[in-house]
Structure formats: structure tokens, C-alpha cells
Amino acid sequence: MIVTANYEHKLSDADIERFAEIIAERVVRKLERKSNKQKLLNITEAAQYCGVSPQTFWRWRKRNKNLQDIELTAGGVVQFRAEDLDKFLESK
């Protein structure tokens, strides 16, 4: 014998509002993460982003052509995009 049950789900207005708030929060967090990927990082910030000391990052930069290729200079200040550092770390 097979028994089946049908359930009818009804959401209250409060439930719908709560779900809308949760979705909005997730969208905002995703947009913030995306904008942080475009942020320019100086050497110290880039080292911290990669989880190494600034000295180690300088050595990486000196030895790795790939890391030298992704640097940007603005008025003599070397900067890196977080998304470029992610690609470098994946290839390492």
C-alpha cells in the first residue's frame, strides 16, 4: 500500500518579508565581495591578502615574472588588484 500526502504551504506576510530581507543581505554581501576584488592594494596590503610577510611578498615579486606583470603603478606607487593576486596564487 502506498500512502501519499499533500501539503499546502502558505507563507505569512511576515515570512515573506523575512525571506526578502535575507535575500537582500546576500545580494549586498556578494556585491561588496565583488567590489573588494577591484580594490587596489599596496605592497603591504597585498602581502597581507596573500597571507605572507611583506618581505616574502617582495621576494615573490622579484623572482616571479607573473607577479611583476600584474602590478600597476600610480605615481611610482606599486599596486595590485585582489583578483589578479587570486589568479597568481592559483597558479603558484
Order of alpha helices (4+ residues) and beta strands (2+ residues): alpha-beta-alpha-alpha-alpha-beta-beta-alpha
